[in-house]
Structure formats: structure tokens, C-alpha cells
Amino acid sequence: MKTNDGAKPSRREFLRAAGTAAAVLALGAMPHAARAASNAGAGLKIGIVGSGRIGGTLGALWLKAGHEIMFSSLDLEHDKALAARLGGKARAGTPKEAAAFGEVLLIAVPYSALPQVGRDLGDLLKGKVVLDPSNPIPARDGEIATWAREKGAGLASAELLPGTRIVRAFNAIGYTRLPEAAKRQERMGMPIAGDDANAIAVASRLVREVGYEPVLIGPLAMGKYLIPGTPLAGEHTPEQIRKIAATLK
Ligand SMILES: NC(=O)c1ccc[n+]([C@@H]2O[C@H](COP(=O)([O-])OP(=O)(O)OC[C@H]3O[C@@H](n4cnc5c(N)ncnc54)[C@H](OP(=O)(O)O)[C@@H]3O)[C@@H](O)[C@H]2O)c1
């Protein structure tokens, strides 16, 4: 998905390249994460950093889908109780243990905590697929949120979590909606943005397993639209998301 001349691909070119990459992935010769993404039967090891409303809810849903989940936060006792309540392949650990455990990480913390998470986890993050639902909210997160909004939420997260393969997802749908998604008659879309084809494939699988249809709206730079308050926020059909995304640059 990178151009040879260093010029930035247009959103349309990006989506075409992403489609080709997905097709190549489907044909084989793919790394572990992408193989896992294409094999619905194989459970993933998912480390959750931030086991609050979003992290706790998604972890429980992915557990039901057959994955191994390690919950972590600043409160290990809370996470032990959560894992015990959910049972099965749920466990609890420190954020470092969750980062080491997960082949895929969900980092779901207040945006103001992301710099600390990046520093604390350091090399444990290198090369990991990271789903990034965290939103910069100036009233809650202060200056870091203003900076992140200026830079764009996806690119800002990538800078704070260096070496990761980030996909923005689950950013602007309330956590109470998630457990109901798979039961609805019409499948709603989930806009996602990322630069790494393997990470996009893994994220797409995990979005689908929660009951949404993933819609890649473009590279990580498009993550600036994946925050509350933009036209993509809230629930839309996949077709509606594609139409809205086509009006955004
Ligand atoms: N709530 C939603 O419906 C929703 C929807 C979409 C996106 N989001 C975004 O998702 C993120 C999480 O939201 P939330 O509602 O799930 O928040 P939450 O319920 O307050 O949970 C935040 C979690 O992050 C943990 N945490 C905080 N600082 C940490 C650190 N330095 N290291 C490790 N863990 C840390 C907290 O642990 P402790 O409890 O131990 O402090 C808690 O488990 C936010 O950025 C939010 O904007 C939320």
C-alpha cells in the first residue's frame, strides 16, 4: 500500500491496494496474524489494556467467540474478578503481561493515559496488531486530546504507541450497543482505518465476530474521522458509511 515515489496514495488508490492485499492474503503465504484472521476456527490470544466499559465489553464478546483474553488495567483485583466471572479462557494480568500475552491488543483507555501506556509497555508493543478505540476528548483528556485532534486520532495513537500496527475501530458506538449487535436483523457497519493489511484483516475478523460489518474507510490518517461528533459517529449501514466516507478527505 506504499507508493514507490513516496507520494501519498489517494483514498481510492489506498482502498484498491487494500483490496488487492486482502486477496493476496486469502491466497496464502501470509504471516501468522493474517492466517488467524482468515481462519474463523482458530482462537486468538487477545491482550486487553483498559478493562473498563469498552475493554470489558469487547473482551467478553471475543471470549464468547472463542478467543483467549487477558484483561488488564490499573486494578488487578478488578481484572481477576472480571476474568473469574466470565470464566473459560479469560484471565487477568498486569498491562505488561497482557501486552506480552496478546498477539492482538485492544488498548481502551482514556486518551490522556496513552502516553504512559506507550512508555510502560515499550518494546512489548513492537509489531503487535493494536485495535485503537480510544478517543481524544479535550474536556476529559486535556492538552493531549487537542494535540491528537490536530494531528488526527489515528496518527496520534501511532506516535504514542510506536512500532504497533494500529487499526482504529469501535470509536463512536456506545459500549451498551455492542452486545446487541449480533442479534439485530440488519447488520450495521463499523468504520475502521489502518495502514497495515494484516492488521486490517485481523481487526475485520474481530469486528465481524462482534456483529458489525467492517468498512475500511482508508489509511490510518482517516482515523481523524473516527471520533465522536463526526458524520461517521453512531450506527450506520455499511453502504451509508461508504457514502459518508467518500465525502471525507
Ligand atoms: N464508553 C464508550 O461507550 C466508548 C465508546 C467508544 C470509544 N470509547 C473510548 O474508549 C476509551 C475507554 O473508554 P471506557 O468508557 O471503556 O473507559 P473506562 O470505563 O473508564 O475504562 C478505562 C480503562 O482504562 C484503564 N486505564 C486507565 N489508565 C490506564 C493505564 N495507564 N494503564 C492501563 N490501564 C489504564 C482503567 O483502569 P482503572 O479502572 O484501573 O483506572 C479502565 O480499566 C476512551 O478513550 C473512550 O473515549 C468509549
The ligand as an SDF file (V2000), in Angstrom:
LIG
                    3D

 48 52  0  0  0  0  0  0  0  0999 V2000
  -17.6220    4.0610   26.7380 N   0  0  0  0  0  0  0  0  0  0  0  0
  -17.9100    4.0040   25.4320 C   0  0  0  0  0  0  0  0  0  0  0  0
  -19.0600    3.7230   25.0440 O   0  0  0  0  0  0  0  0  0  0  0  0
  -16.8330    4.2600   24.4100 C   0  0  0  0  0  0  0  0  0  0  0  0
  -17.1380    4.0640   23.0440 C   0  0  0  0  0  0  0  0  0  0  0  0
  -16.1410    4.2230   22.0990 C   0  0  0  0  0  0  0  0  0  0  0  0
  -14.8410    4.5870   22.4840 C   0  0  0  0  0  0  0  0  0  0  0  0
  -14.5820    4.8330   23.8060 N   0  0  0  0  0  0  0  0  0  0  0  0
  -13.2210    5.2440   24.1730 C   0  0  0  0  0  0  0  0  0  0  0  0
  -12.5640    4.1020   24.7300 O   0  0  0  0  0  0  0  0  0  0  0  0
  -11.6590    4.5070   25.7670 C   0  0  0  0  0  0  0  0  0  0  0  0
  -12.0590    3.7740   27.0380 C   0  0  0  0  0  0  0  0  0  0  0  0
  -13.3760    4.1910   27.3880 O   0  0  0  0  0  0  0  0  0  0  0  0
  -14.1940    3.4640   28.5310 P   0  0  0  0  0  0  0  0  0  0  0  0
  -15.5430    4.0860   28.5150 O   0  0  0  0  0  0  0  0  0  0  0  0
  -14.0470    1.9970   28.3940 O   0  0  0  0  0  0  0  0  0  0  0  0
  -13.4020    3.9830   29.8360 O   0  0  0  0  0  0  0  0  0  0  0  0
  -13.4240    3.3480   31.3040 P   0  0  0  0  0  0  0  0  0  0  0  0
  -14.6490    2.5690   31.5280 O   0  0  0  0  0  0  0  0  0  0  0  0
  -13.0940    4.4930   32.2100 O   0  0  0  0  0  0  0  0  0  0  0  0
  -12.1750    2.3400   31.2770 O   0  0  0  0  0  0  0  0  0  0  0  0
  -10.8670    2.8030   31.1240 C   0  0  0  0  0  0  0  0  0  0  0  0
   -9.9290    1.6920   31.4880 C   0  0  0  0  0  0  0  0  0  0  0  0
   -8.5830    2.1380   31.2580 O   0  0  0  0  0  0  0  0  0  0  0  0
   -7.8140    1.7350   32.4010 C   0  0  0  0  0  0  0  0  0  0  0  0
   -6.6230    2.5850   32.4920 N   0  0  0  0  0  0  0  0  0  0  0  0
   -6.5490    3.9030   32.7360 C   0  0  0  0  0  0  0  0  0  0  0  0
   -5.2670    4.3070   32.7270 N   0  0  0  0  0  0  0  0  0  0  0  0
   -4.5190    3.2060   32.4570 C   0  0  0  0  0  0  0  0  0  0  0  0
   -3.1250    2.9590   32.3330 C   0  0  0  0  0  0  0  0  0  0  0  0
   -2.2160    3.9400   32.4440 N   0  0  0  0  0  0  0  0  0  0  0  0
   -2.7180    1.6970   32.0690 N   0  0  0  0  0  0  0  0  0  0  0  0
   -3.6120    0.6870   31.9500 C   0  0  0  0  0  0  0  0  0  0  0  0
   -4.9430    0.8600   32.0590 N   0  0  0  0  0  0  0  0  0  0  0  0
   -5.3970    2.1090   32.3190 C   0  0  0  0  0  0  0  0  0  0  0  0
   -8.7640    1.8920   33.5600 C   0  0  0  0  0  0  0  0  0  0  0  0
   -8.2690    1.1780   34.6650 O   0  0  0  0  0  0  0  0  0  0  0  0
   -8.7270    1.5600   36.1530 P   0  0  0  0  0  0  0  0  0  0  0  0
  -10.2280    1.3740   36.1930 O   0  0  0  0  0  0  0  0  0  0  0  0
   -7.9680    0.5960   36.9840 O   0  0  0  0  0  0  0  0  0  0  0  0
   -8.3240    3.0070   36.3470 O   0  0  0  0  0  0  0  0  0  0  0  0
  -10.0210    1.2590   32.9630 C   0  0  0  0  0  0  0  0  0  0  0  0
   -9.9320   -0.1490   33.0120 O   0  0  0  0  0  0  0  0  0  0  0  0
  -11.8010    6.0290   25.8990 C   0  0  0  0  0  0  0  0  0  0  0  0
  -10.7350    6.6480   25.2210 O   0  0  0  0  0  0  0  0  0  0  0  0
  -13.1410    6.3290   25.2440 C   0  0  0  0  0  0  0  0  0  0  0  0
  -13.1760    7.6290   24.6850 O   0  0  0  0  0  0  0  0  0  0  0  0
  -15.5530    4.6600   24.7870 C   0  0  0  0  0  0  0  0  0  0  0  0
  1  2  1  0
  2  3  2  0
  2  4  1  0
  4  5  1  0
  4 48  2  0
  5  6  2  0
  6  7  1  0
  7  8  2  0
  8  9  1  0
  8 48  1  0
  9 10  1  0
  9 46  1  0
 10 11  1  0
 11 12  1  0
 11 44  1  0
 12 13  1  0
 13 14  1  0
 14 15  2  0
 14 16  1  0
 14 17  1  0
 17 18  1  0
 18 19  2  0
 18 20  1  0
 18 21  1  0
 21 22  1  0
 22 23  1  0
 23 24  1  0
 23 42  1  0
 24 25  1  0
 25 26  1  0
 25 36  1  0
 26 27  1  0
 26 35  1  0
 27 28  2  0
 28 29  1  0
 29 30  1  0
 29 35  2  0
 30 31  1  0
 30 32  2  0
 32 33  1  0
 33 34  2  0
 34 35  1  0
 36 37  1  0
 36 42  1  0
 37 38  1  0
 38 39  2  0
 38 40  1  0
 38 41  1  0
 42 43  1  0
 44 45  1  0
 44 46  1  0
 46 47  1  0
M  CHG  2   8   1  16  -1
M  END
$$$$
